[in-house]
Amino acid sequence: MALDIPALRSEFRAAKADLLTQFKDSRPSTASACRLLHQLARLVDRTLCKLWEGVCPPKGAALVAVGGYGRGELFPHSDIDVLVLLPVAPSVAGDDSLAPCIEGFITACWDIGLEIGSSVRTVEECTEEAQRDVTVQTALLEARFLCGSRARFDELERRTHECLDVPGFVTAKMLEMRQRHTKYEDTPYALEPNCKESPGGLRDLQVVLWLARAARLGRTWHEMARNGLLTPFEARQLQRNEGTLKLIRARLHLVAGRREDRLVFDLQTAVAESFGYTHSPALRASEVLMRRYYWAAKAVTQLNQILIFNLEERVRGSHNAPMRPLDGHFFDRGGFLEVASDDLFVREPHAILEAFHTLQRDNTLKGLSARTLRALYNARNVMDGRFRKDPVNRSAFMAILQADQGQTRLFRLMNQTSVLGRYLWVFRRIVGQMQHDLFHVYTVDQHILMVLRNVRRFFIPEHAHEYPFCTQLASEFDKPWLLYVAALFHDVAKGRGGDHSELGAIEVRRFCKDHGIQGDDAHLVEFLVAEHLTMSRVAQKEDLSDPDVIQAFARRVGNERTLTALYLLTVADIRGTSPKVWNAWKGKLLEDLYKLTLRALGGARPHMDAEIEARKQQARQTLALHFLPPGIEAPLWQTLDMRYFARHDAQDIAWHARVLWQHVGTAAPVVAARLSPIGEGLQVLVYAPDQADLFARICGYFDRAGFTIQDARVHTSAKGYALDTFQIMSGENQTFEGVHYRDMIALVETQLAAAVSSQEPLHEPSKARLSRRVRSFPVTPRVSLRPDERAQRWLLSVSASDRSGLLYVIARILARHQISVQLAKISTLGERVEDTFLVTGQTLRQDKAQLAIETELLEALAA
């Protein structure tokens, strides 16, 4: 039969387009998605069979669907995997017409528009390949007959199962799954999850089906329920949540117009709108969609764990392992906590929290057994308002919080099993809640648990090397569990509208009242939740050399215990937002603020004259260690006022003097750089005759060279010289360590000196490079320009989405208006910047000029 390829192509494309249009126009439902996937598979089945028959296939050959296509489902842009199963290998058959026949079939598939992945093998070759490669083994488990020799396909199925080592297959697929979960951050709550491969995605369900098929325990959820692996309720739940994931993935393919399995920021809103979701004052449409995805992924994660455990026990025979009694409710079976009866938690709800407390106390237990996980899943409705108010349960929850160990593991497990959200109803509201602030990379519940983990690590000696100062403070803190409570509640009111710190303080006050936390302890926890952002803001935005700033902060915290608790929570909070946010410079600012405030809490106002004299003396001692003669620092120090010495520590003062003592008053700029003593990036010193565009020229150089400025301390001497110090890092957050850092330092010193000396006009800012996340969730830029308390200088505050060269854009505008920068506080929070500048200039005294500057800045930031 001659093939009419153009006609077949038109027929296939028209039929596929019709199916996609029907799906697009239908009401989004799991039924519509499942119907589409089966219809697409049937359409491809019919087309492939026509092509197979048209090329006159060899006698005894079969065409077989494998992989995802073998399941009889096709997403709009999924690959089509087929196996051409031959009776004998072409080399053995000696038939020269065989190869052209197969090549003609594959070519015809591509000509029609079927993007197939094909393999050509005999049954023996399939068997040999499957024994070497578990991926081939998996694909053959899903093989589905299309056309050709049914006997050949039946032989393949029989040989596949005969050669299958079920325990080995289970082990290999479990290792594969663990590796995949690690690749995808080991959480279903990534902000851009892969709805196929991420934990809780479709692949997790497919793994279970593969294992069940290999063990001959069922090919569908309902067959598995009949074989005792699932309850009928669990089978329905799995089917429902699988349908939700399929619906989202199908809509994602349709919106993207290509195979795209990641719910990337660029597509989330469009996919949400295809569901009919709209923006509201409280939630974006994309947040509604992602909440639905996360809840489905969480349910899949829970049920997947139950099923995997059950399958492993069946395959390995460990379901008959002997059990060690722990108490009347629980047993230890093979290192897992086993319930005494399936309905234990329904009959005795107190046993729910008791199970976690038992797991916490017994170090020999590795986790919860499949039977216990199932019992928890089926007892979710027991955890109602009465359960939450029960004094016994409240006592058990406090016992878990106050235990000496295990909080990180326990609270994660309680969240995975939905117990945490059922007991703390306020926590349930933020499970799967996205955060579009360009700062956090985790959902709210995952961030909270990350902060709890970070706080907990301060109290574990094995982690002392990570944050020695935090560990030192934690070792002297009397009640660690108060910090755990604050960690659990600090962001629990996110997504409601209003100030989440204030709303969270109300929630934690209620929790304290209900759980018997009273007096100073209750006041401390409420303060920590209400003020958990304060210390970070003061450290990164205000001038820590100003005694008034320190005094005001000291009055706010009130005492050393509160200060220590707030410091520990702040460090844990910043560390729990994103791997990009924390750096050593932020750590130093917080530590400096802690130590300065601790001194202020001692009772006496800081005596700056005495403090500065002490710094000078320490700097002289450091200079002496470098064999410099006494008094070499005097000419430089005579040109510098108290503000300079207040803003720099003794080590920096000594370094400046060592570099500049021979260059005081020089006409040529002096640039020196060194590895930052804080441990990351470079510290760069610039000494030059002051000029209005000096700060802009320095920022312009760093912009062109690909550096980011972490901090800038700008000072003008009595003789009109700028003495500026910068903390810089490369754009990729490299630390300049290794064999090439000396070359890098020499390059910066040479090129920056040339840039400062240049008389050429300031160059145009480089084209901004925006991340996908910034493009999808831009921050509305804000600019505030107001006089300081003494009305002598002005405070310029800027908030905007981060992009390369942003600081240079700001500096260039200030230079154009003859405004000098006295101090710059650079604060980069993930992909959002919040910078503060202390500036001076005659134009700032004119209201019209101020308005023009603010307008220019806003336009530049929004560009």
C-alpha positions in Angstrom: 0.0 0.0 0.0 1.5 3.3 -1.1 1.6 6.0 1.6 0.2 9.4 1.0 2.4 11.3 3.4 1.0 14.8 2.8 -2.5 13.6 3.4 -1.6 11.6 6.5 0.3 14.7 7.8 -2.7 17.0 7.3 -5.1 14.5 8.8 -2.9 14.0 11.9 -2.2 17.7 12.5 -5.9 18.6 12.0 -7.0 15.8 14.4 -4.4 16.8 17.0 -5.3 20.5 16.7 -9.0 19.7 17.2 -8.2 17.7 20.4 -6.1 20.5 21.8 -8.7 23.1 21.0 -11.5 21.1 22.7 -9.2 20.7 25.7 -8.3 24.4 25.8 -12.0 25.5 25.6 -13.3 22.9 28.1 -13.7 23.6 31.8 -10.4 22.6 33.5 -10.9 19.3 35.2 -9.0 16.1 35.8 -11.4 14.2 33.6 -10.7 16.5 30.7 -7.0 16.1 31.1 -7.2 12.3 31.3 -9.5 12.2 28.3 -7.0 14.3 26.3 -4.0 12.2 27.1 -5.8 9.0 26.1 -7.2 10.6 22.9 -3.8 11.8 21.9 -2.3 8.3 22.5 -5.1 6.7 20.4 -4.6 9.2 17.6 -0.9 8.4 17.5 -1.7 4.7 17.7 -3.9 4.9 14.6 -1.3 7.0 12.7 1.6 4.7 13.5 -0.3 1.6 12.5 -1.1 3.1 9.2 2.5 3.9 8.6 3.6 0.5 9.8 1.3 -1.3 7.4 2.3 1.1 4.6 6.0 0.1 4.6 5.3 -3.7 4.3 6.9 -4.7 7.6 8.8 -8.1 7.8 6.8 -11.1 8.8 6.8 -11.8 12.5 7.8 -8.3 13.5 5.8 -6.1 15.9 5.5 -2.4 16.7 5.4 -1.8 20.4 4.8 1.4 22.4 7.2 1.8 25.4 7.9 4.4 28.1 5.3 6.9 28.8 3.6 6.3 25.5 3.4 2.7 26.6 1.0 3.7 29.4 -1.5 4.8 26.8 -1.1 8.5 27.7 0.4 11.3 25.7 0.8 14.9 26.8 0.5 17.5 24.1 4.3 17.8 23.5 5.7 14.6 24.9 8.1 12.2 23.1 6.7 9.1 21.5 8.9 6.1 22.3 8.4 3.0 20.1 10.2 -0.3 19.8 10.4 -2.2 16.5 10.5 -5.8 17.6 12.1 -8.1 15.0 12.0 -11.9 14.8 15.7 -12.0 14.1 18.5 -9.5 13.9 19.0 -8.0 10.3 22.6 -9.3 10.2 21.3 -12.9 10.8 18.4 -12.6 8.5 20.6 -11.6 5.6 17.7 -9.6 4.1 18.9 -6.4 2.5 15.4 -5.1 2.3 14.9 -5.1 6.0 17.0 -2.0 6.8 15.3 0.3 4.1 11.9 -0.9 5.4 12.6 0.2 8.9 14.3 3.4 7.9 11.4 4.2 5.7 9.0 3.8 8.6 11.0 6.0 10.9 11.4 8.7 8.2 7.7 8.6 7.5 7.0 9.2 11.2 9.1 12.3 11.3 7.7 13.5 7.9 4.2 13.4 9.4 5.2 15.2 12.5 5.6 12.4 15.0 8.7 13.1 17.1 9.5 9.5 17.9 12.3 7.9 19.8 12.9 4.5 18.3 14.8 1.4 18.9 15.1 -1.7 16.8 15.8 -5.0 18.6 14.9 -8.7 18.8 13.4 -10.2 22.0 16.9 -11.6 22.9 18.5 -8.2 22.5 15.8 -6.6 24.6 16.4 -9.1 27.3 20.2 -8.7 27.3 19.9 -4.9 27.3 17.4 -4.9 30.1 19.7 -7.0 32.3 22.4 -4.4 31.8 20.3 -1.2 32.1 17.4 -0.7 34.6 16.1 2.1 32.4 15.5 -0.3 29.5 13.9 -2.8 32.0 11.5 0.0 33.2 10.5 0.9 29.6 9.8 -2.7 28.8 7.6 -3.1 31.9 5.3 -0.5 30.3 5.4 -2.0 26.8 2.0 -2.0 24.9 1.2 -3.8 21.7 0.3 -1.6 18.7 0.4 -3.8 15.6 2.2 -6.6 13.9 2.9 -10.0 15.4 1.0 -10.4 18.7 2.9 -13.6 19.4 6.2 -11.7 19.2 5.0 -9.1 21.7 3.7 -11.9 24.1 7.1 -13.5 24.0 8.7 -10.2 24.9 6.4 -9.7 27.9 7.0 -13.3 29.1 10.8 -13.0 28.8 10.8 -9.6 30.5 9.2 -10.9 33.6 11.2 -14.1 33.6 14.5 -12.2 33.6 13.4 -9.6 36.1 15.2 -9.6 39.5 12.4 -8.0 41.5 14.4 -7.1 44.7 17.3 -5.8 42.6 14.8 -3.8 40.5 13.2 -2.3 43.6 16.7 -1.3 45.0 17.7 0.3 41.7 14.5 2.3 41.3 14.7 3.5 45.0 18.3 4.7 44.5 17.2 6.4 41.2 14.3 8.2 43.0 16.5 9.3 45.9 19.1 10.7 43.4 16.3 12.5 41.5 14.8 14.0 44.7 18.3 15.4 45.6 18.6 16.9 42.1 15.3 18.7 42.7 16.1 20.1 46.1 14.4 17.2 48.0 11.2 19.2 48.4 7.9 19.3 46.6 7.8 23.1 47.4 10.4 24.5 45.0 9.1 27.8 43.7 9.6 26.6 40.1 8.8 22.9 40.5 9.0 20.3 37.7 5.6 18.8 37.8 6.9 15.6 36.3 10.3 15.0 38.1 10.2 17.0 41.4 9.4 15.2 44.6 5.6 14.8 44.7 5.4 14.9 40.9 4.1 12.5 38.4 7.4 10.5 38.3 6.9 9.5 41.9 3.6 7.9 41.1 5.1 6.2 38.1 7.8 4.7 40.2 5.2 3.1 42.5 3.4 1.7 39.4 6.7 0.3 38.0 7.5 -1.5 41.3 3.9 -2.9 41.6 4.0 -4.2 38.1 7.5 -5.8 38.6 6.2 -7.5 41.8 2.9 -8.4 40.0 0.9 -6.6 42.6 -1.2 -4.5 40.2 -1.0 -2.3 37.2 -3.5 0.4 38.5 -4.3 2.0 41.8 -7.5 -0.1 42.2 -5.7 -3.3 41.4 -3.2 -2.4 44.0 -6.0 -1.8 46.5 -7.5 -5.2 45.7 -4.1 -6.7 46.5 -3.9 -5.0 49.9 -1.2 -2.4 49.1 -3.8 0.4 49.3 -7.1 1.1 50.9 -9.9 2.1 48.5 -9.8 5.6 50.0 -6.1 5.9 49.3 -6.6 4.7 45.8 -9.2 7.4 45.2 -7.0 10.0 46.7 -4.1 8.9 44.5 -6.2 9.0 41.4 -7.6 12.5 42.2 -4.1 14.0 42.9 -2.6 12.3 39.9 -5.4 13.8 37.8 -4.6 17.3 39.2 -0.9 16.9 38.3 -1.8 15.7 34.8 -4.2 18.6 34.3 -1.5 21.1 35.3 1.2 19.5 33.1 -1.2 19.3 30.1 -2.2 23.0 30.5 1.5 23.9 30.9 2.4 22.2 27.6 -0.5 24.0 25.9 0.5 27.4 27.2 4.2 27.0 26.5 3.6 25.6 23.0 6.4 23.0 23.6 7.5 20.3 26.0 7.9 22.3 29.3 7.5 20.4 32.6 8.7 23.2 34.9 6.3 25.6 36.3 8.7 28.5 35.7 7.8 32.0 36.8 7.3 33.2 33.2 4.5 30.7 32.7 2.8 30.4 36.0 0.4 33.4 35.5 -0.6 32.3 32.0 -1.2 28.7 33.2 -3.2 30.1 36.1 -5.3 32.2 33.8 -6.0 29.1 31.6 -7.6 27.6 34.7 -9.8 30.8 35.1 -7.9 32.0 38.2 -7.7 35.8 38.6 -5.8 38.2 40.7 -7.3 39.3 44.0 -6.1 41.8 46.6 -4.8 38.9 48.8 -3.4 36.5 46.2 -2.1 36.5 42.6 -3.7 34.1 40.2 -0.3 32.2 40.0 -0.4 31.8 43.8 -3.8 30.1 43.7 -2.5 27.7 41.0 0.7 27.0 42.9 -1.2 26.4 46.1 -3.3 23.8 44.3 -0.1 22.2 42.9 1.6 22.1 46.2 -1.3 20.5 48.0 -1.5 17.8 45.3 2.3 17.2 45.5 2.2 17.0 49.2 -0.6 14.4 49.1 1.4 12.4 46.5 4.5 12.6 48.7 2.6 11.2 51.7 0.9 8.4 49.8 4.0 7.6 47.8 5.9 7.0 51.0 3.2 4.7 52.4 3.1 2.7 49.1 6.9 2.5 48.7 7.3 1.2 52.3 4.5 -1.4 51.7 6.0 -2.5 48.4 9.5 -2.9 49.9 8.1 -4.9 52.8 6.2 -7.2 50.4 9.1 -7.7 48.1 11.7 -8.2 50.9 9.3 -10.1 53.2 10.0 -7.7 56.0 6.3 -7.2 56.8 6.7 -10.4 58.8 9.7 -9.2 60.8 9.6 -9.6 64.6 8.5 -6.6 66.6 9.9 -5.2 69.9 7.2 -3.7 72.2 7.8 -0.1 73.1 4.6 0.5 75.1 0.9 -0.3 74.8 0.6 1.7 71.6 3.7 1.2 69.6 6.3 -1.4 68.5 9.8 -1.2 67.0 9.7 -3.2 63.7 13.0 -3.2 61.9 13.9 0.2 63.3 10.6 1.8 62.4 7.8 2.9 64.7 4.8 0.6 64.2 1.3 1.2 65.6 -0.3 -1.6 67.6 -3.5 -1.4 65.5 -4.6 0.3 62.2 -7.3 2.3 64.0 -5.1 3.4 67.0 -5.2 7.1 66.1 -8.9 7.2 65.5 -9.7 5.4 68.7 -7.1 7.3 70.8 -6.2 10.6 69.2 -3.7 11.4 72.0 -1.5 8.7 70.5 -0.9 10.9 67.4 1.5 13.4 69.1 2.6 10.6 71.4 3.9 8.7 68.3 6.2 11.7 67.4 7.4 12.1 71.0 8.3 8.4 71.1 10.2 8.7 67.9 12.0 11.8 69.3 13.0 10.0 72.5 14.3 6.7 71.0 17.4 7.2 68.9 17.3 3.7 67.6 14.1 4.4 65.5 14.7 5.5 62.0 11.2 6.8 61.2 7.5 5.8 60.9 6.5 2.5 59.3 4.2 2.3 56.4 1.4 1.1 58.7 1.9 4.1 61.0 2.0 6.6 58.1 -1.2 5.1 56.7 -2.8 5.3 60.2 -1.9 9.0 60.4 -3.2 9.7 56.9 -6.5 8.1 57.7 -6.8 9.9 61.0 -6.5 13.4 59.6 -10.1 14.3 60.3 -9.6 13.4 64.0 -7.3 16.4 64.4 -10.1 18.9 64.8 -10.8 21.9 67.1 -11.4 19.6 70.0 -8.1 17.8 69.4 -6.2 21.2 69.3 -7.8 22.3 72.6 -7.1 19.0 74.5 -4.8 19.7 77.4 -3.1 16.3 76.9 -2.2 17.2 73.3 -1.0 20.6 74.3 1.2 19.1 76.9 2.6 16.6 74.4 3.3 19.3 71.8 5.2 21.3 74.5 7.1 18.2 75.4 8.3 17.9 71.8 9.3 21.5 71.7 11.2 21.3 75.0 13.0 18.0 74.4 16.8 18.0 74.2 16.9 16.8 70.6 15.1 16.0 67.4 13.0 19.1 66.8 14.3 19.6 63.2 13.5 16.0 62.1 10.2 15.8 64.1 8.7 19.1 62.8 9.6 18.3 59.2 8.0 14.8 59.6 4.9 16.4 61.3 4.6 18.8 58.3 5.0 16.0 55.7 2.2 14.0 57.5 -0.1 17.1 57.8 0.0 16.7 61.6 1.7 20.1 62.2 -0.9 22.0 60.1 -3.7 20.1 61.7 -2.5 20.9 65.2 -1.4 24.5 64.5 -4.3 25.5 62.4 -2.6 28.9 61.7 0.4 27.0 60.2 -1.9 25.1 57.8 -2.8 28.4 56.1 0.8 28.9 54.9 1.6 25.4 53.7 2.5 25.8 50.0 2.2 29.6 50.3 4.6 31.2 47.7 6.6 34.4 48.5 7.1 36.8 45.6 9.4 39.2 47.3 12.6 38.2 45.3 14.1 37.4 48.7 12.8 33.9 49.7 13.3 30.9 47.5 11.1 28.6 49.6 7.4 28.5 50.3 6.5 30.0 53.7 6.2 26.6 55.5 9.5 25.4 54.2 11.2 28.6 55.1 9.9 28.4 58.7 11.1 24.9 59.0 14.5 25.9 57.6 14.7 28.7 60.2 13.8 26.2 62.9 16.6 24.0 61.7 19.1 26.9 61.7 18.2 27.9 65.3 18.4 24.3 66.4 22.0 23.9 64.9 23.2 26.8 67.1 22.6 24.5 70.1 24.3 21.4 68.6 28.1 21.3 69.4 28.8 19.4 66.2 27.8 22.5 64.2 29.8 24.9 66.2 32.2 25.4 63.3 29.5 26.9 61.2 28.6 29.9 63.4 31.0 29.9 66.3 29.7 33.2 67.8 26.1 32.0 67.6 27.0 28.7 69.2 28.8 30.5 72.0 25.7 32.7 72.7 23.4 29.7 72.3 25.3 27.7 74.9 24.5 30.3 77.5 20.8 30.7 76.6 18.5 29.3 79.2 15.5 28.1 77.2 16.2 27.2 73.6 12.6 26.1 73.0 11.5 29.7 73.2 13.5 30.4 70.1 11.9 27.3 68.4 8.4 28.8 69.1 9.5 32.2 67.7 10.9 30.4 64.6 7.6 28.6 64.1 5.5 31.8 64.3 7.8 34.5 62.8 6.3 34.3 59.3 3.1 32.4 60.0 0.9 35.4 59.1 2.3 35.8 55.6 -0.1 36.2 52.7 -3.0 37.7 54.7 -2.3 41.3 53.9 -1.2 43.8 56.5 2.0 43.6 58.6 2.8 39.9 59.0 5.0 40.6 62.0 2.2 42.3 63.9 -0.3 39.6 62.9 2.2 36.9 63.8 2.7 38.4 67.3 -1.1 38.1 67.9 -1.0 34.5 66.9 2.0 33.6 69.1 0.4 35.5 72.0 -2.6 33.2 71.7 -0.4 30.1 71.4 1.5 31.1 74.6 -1.7 31.6 76.5 -3.1 28.3 75.4 0.1 26.4 76.2 0.9 27.9 79.6 3.9 30.1 78.5 3.7 33.1 80.8 5.5 36.2 82.1 8.9 37.1 80.7 9.0 34.0 78.5 5.7 34.9 76.7 6.8 38.5 76.4 10.1 37.5 74.8 8.5 35.2 72.2 5.9 37.8 71.3 8.7 40.5 71.0 10.8 38.2 68.7 7.9 37.6 66.3 6.9 41.2 66.2 10.5 42.5 65.8 12.1 39.7 63.8 13.0 42.1 61.0 14.3 44.9 63.1 17.8 43.9 63.8 18.5 43.1 60.1 17.1 46.5 59.1 19.1 48.5 61.6 22.3 46.6 60.8 22.0 46.9 57.0 20.4 50.3 56.7 21.5 52.5 59.5 24.9 54.0 60.5 26.2 51.8 63.3 28.9 54.4 64.1 26.1 56.8 65.3 25.7 56.4 69.1 22.1 57.5 68.8 21.3 54.6 66.5 22.8 52.1 69.0 21.0 53.7 72.0 17.6 53.6 70.2 18.1 49.9 69.3 19.2 49.1 72.9 16.1 50.8 74.3 14.0 48.7 71.9 15.4 45.3 72.9 15.6 46.3 76.6 18.0 43.6 78.0 20.7 41.1 77.1 18.5 38.1 77.0 16.2 39.6 74.4 19.1 41.0 72.4 20.8 37.5 72.3 17.5 35.8 71.3 16.8 38.4 68.6 20.3 38.1 67.2 20.1 34.3 67.0 16.7 34.4 65.3 17.8 37.0 62.9 20.9 35.0 61.7 18.8 31.9 61.4 16.1 33.8 59.5 18.4 35.4 56.9 20.2 32.0 56.4 16.8 30.4 55.8 15.7 32.6 53.0 18.0 31.8 50.1 21.6 30.5 49.7 22.4 33.8 47.9 21.3 36.2 50.6 23.7 35.4 53.4 27.4 36.5 53.3 30.1 37.2 55.7 29.6 41.0 55.4 26.0 40.7 56.6 27.2 38.5 59.4 29.8 41.1 60.5 27.2 43.9 60.5 24.9 41.9 62.7 27.7 40.9 65.0 28.9 44.5 65.3 25.4 45.7 66.1 25.0 42.9 68.7 28.3 43.9 70.5 27.7 47.6 70.3 24.2 47.2 71.7 25.4 44.8 74.4 27.9 47.5 75.5 25.1 50.1 75.5 22.9 47.8 77.6 25.6 47.9 80.3 24.2 51.2 81.3 26.6 53.9 80.1 26.3 55.8 76.8 29.2 54.9 74.5 32.0 57.4 75.0 33.2 58.0 71.5 36.3 59.9 72.4 37.5 57.0 74.6 36.4 54.5 71.9 38.3 56.3 69.2 41.4 56.7 71.2 41.3 52.9 71.9 41.0 52.2 68.2 43.9 54.5 67.4 46.1 52.8 70.0 45.3 49.4 68.6 46.0 50.6 65.1 49.4 52.0 66.2 50.2 48.5 67.6 49.3 46.9 64.3 51.5 49.4 62.4 54.4 48.5 64.7 53.9 44.8 63.9 54.6 45.8 60.2 57.9 47.5 61.4 56.7 51.0 60.5 58.3 53.8 62.5 56.2 55.5 65.3 54.3 58.6 64.2 54.0 57.8 60.4 50.2 57.8 60.8 50.0 61.4 62.2 49.9 63.4 58.9 47.0 61.3 57.6 45.1 61.2 60.9 45.3 65.0 61.3 43.2 65.4 58.2 40.4 63.0 59.4 37.7 63.7 61.8 35.8 61.7 64.4 33.3 60.2 61.9 36.1 58.4 60.0 37.4 56.8 63.2 33.9 55.9 64.3 33.1 54.1 61.0 36.2 52.0 60.7 37.7 49.4 63.1 41.3 49.4 64.2 42.4 46.9 61.5 41.0 49.1 58.7 42.5 52.2 60.2 45.9 50.6 60.4 45.7 49.3 56.8 44.7 52.8 55.5 47.6 54.4 57.3 50.1 51.8 56.1 49.0 52.3 52.5 48.6 56.1 52.5 51.3 57.5 54.9 53.6 58.4 52.0 50.8 59.8 49.8 49.0 62.3 52.0 48.1 65.3 49.7 49.2 63.6 46.5 47.5 64.7 43.3 47.4 61.2 41.8 44.7 58.8 43.1 45.9 55.9 45.2 44.0 52.6 44.9 44.8 49.6 47.1 43.0 46.2 47.4 43.3 43.2 49.6 41.4 40.0 50.3 38.6 41.1 52.6 39.4 40.3 56.3 35.8 39.2 56.7 36.5 36.3 54.4 34.6 37.0 51.2 35.5 39.2 48.2 37.9 42.1 48.1 38.3 45.3 50.2 39.2 48.2 48.0 40.6 51.6 49.2 40.4 54.7 47.1 42.2 57.9 48.1 41.9 60.9 45.7 41.1 64.6 45.5 37.4 64.8 46.0 35.1 65.6 43.0 31.4 65.4 42.6 31.5 62.4 40.2 34.1 60.4 42.1 31.6 57.9 43.6 30.0 57.5 40.2 33.3 56.9 38.5 34.2 54.2 41.0 30.8 52.5 40.7 31.1 52.8 36.9 34.3 50.9 37.0 32.9 48.1 39.2 29.9 47.9 36.9 32.0 47.4 33.8 34.4 45.0 35.5 31.5 42.8 36.7 31.8 43.4 40.4 29.0 43.9 42.9 29.4 46.4 45.8 28.4 45.0 49.2 29.3 48.1 51.2 30.7 51.5 50.7 32.2 53.8 53.4 32.8 57.3 52.0 34.7 59.9 53.9 36.0 63.4 52.9 39.1 64.7 54.7 39.6 68.2 56.0 41.9 68.9 53.0 39.3 67.9 50.5 40.4 64.3 49.8 38.0 61.4 49.5 39.0 58.3 51.5 36.5 55.6 50.4 36.5 51.9 51.2 34.4 49.3 49.3 33.6 45.7 49.9 33.2 44.0 46.5 32.5 40.6 45.2 32.4 39.2 41.7 29.1 38.9 40.0 29.1 35.1 40.6 29.8 35.6 44.3 33.3 34.2 43.9 35.6 34.7 46.9 38.8 35.6 45.0 40.6 32.7 46.7 43.1 30.6 44.9 46.2 31.2 42.8 45.0 34.1 40.8 43.8 36.5 43.5 47.0 38.5 43.4 46.6 39.1 39.7 43.0 40.2 40.3 44.1 42.7 43.0 46.8 44.2 40.8 44.2 44.5 37.9 41.7 46.3 40.2 44.4 48.7 41.5 45.6 49.6 38.1 42.3 49.9 36.3 40.4 51.7 39.0 43.2 54.3 39.4 42.9 55.0 35.7 39.1 55.2 35.8 39.3 57.7 38.7 41.9 59.9 36.9 39.9 59.9 33.6 38.5 63.2 32.4 36.2 61.6 30.0 32.4 62.0 30.5 30.7 59.2 32.5 29.9 56.3 30.3 26.3 55.2 29.7 25.2 52.4 32.1 25.5 48.9 30.7 22.3 47.2 29.5 20.6 45.7 32.6 20.6 41.9 32.8 17.4 40.9 34.6 16.8 37.4 36.0 13.6 35.6 35.0 12.3 35.9 38.5 12.8 39.7 38.5 11.0 39.9 35.1 8.1 37.8 36.4 7.7 39.5 39.8 9.2 43.0 39.5 9.4 45.2 42.6 7.8 48.6 42.4 10.7 51.0 42.8 10.5 53.4 45.7 12.7 56.5 46.5 12.7 58.5 49.7 14.8 61.7 50.1 14.6 63.4 53.5 16.8 65.4 55.8 18.5 63.7 58.7 17.7 64.6 62.3 20.2 67.6 62.3 19.0 68.8 58.9 22.6 69.1 57.6 22.6 66.1 55.3 20.0 64.0 53.5 19.0 60.3 53.7 18.3 58.8 50.3 16.6 55.4 50.5 16.1 53.3 47.4 14.2 50.0 46.9 14.0 48.2 43.6 14.6 44.9 41.8 18.3 44.1 41.6 20.1 44.2 38.3 23.6 44.6 37.1 24.9 48.2 37.2 22.1 49.5 39.4 24.3 51.3 41.9 26.1 53.1 39.0 22.8 54.2 37.6 22.0 55.9 41.0 25.5 57.3 41.4 25.5 58.8 37.9 22.2 60.7 38.6 23.6 62.0 41.9 26.8 63.2 40.2 24.8 65.0 37.5 23.2 67.0 40.2 26.5 67.7 42.1 25.5 65.6 45.0 28.2 64.0 47.1 27.8 60.6 48.8 29.0 60.6 52.4 27.9 57.0 53.3 26.4 54.1 51.3 24.7 51.2 52.9 24.2 48.5 50.2 21.7 45.9 51.1 21.0 43.1 48.6 18.2 40.8 49.7 18.1 38.0 47.1 17.0 39.8 44.0 15.8 42.9 45.7 18.0 45.9 46.7 17.3 48.3 49.6 20.1 50.8 49.6 20.5 53.9 51.9 22.8 56.8 51.1 23.9 59.8 53.3 24.3 62.7 50.8 25.1 66.4 50.7 24.7 69.1 48.0 23.4 72.6 47.6 20.7 71.5 45.1 19.1 69.4 47.9 18.0 72.6 49.6 15.7 73.4 46.7 12.3 71.7 46.8 12.0 71.7 43.0 15.5 70.2 42.6 14.7 67.5 45.2 11.5 66.5 43.2 13.5 66.4 40.0 16.1 64.1 41.5 13.5 61.7 43.0 11.7 61.6 39.6 14.9 60.8 37.7 15.8 58.1 40.1 12.3 56.5 39.9 12.4 56.6 36.1 15.9 55.0 36.0 15.0 52.3 38.5 11.8 51.4 36.6 13.5 51.3 33.2 
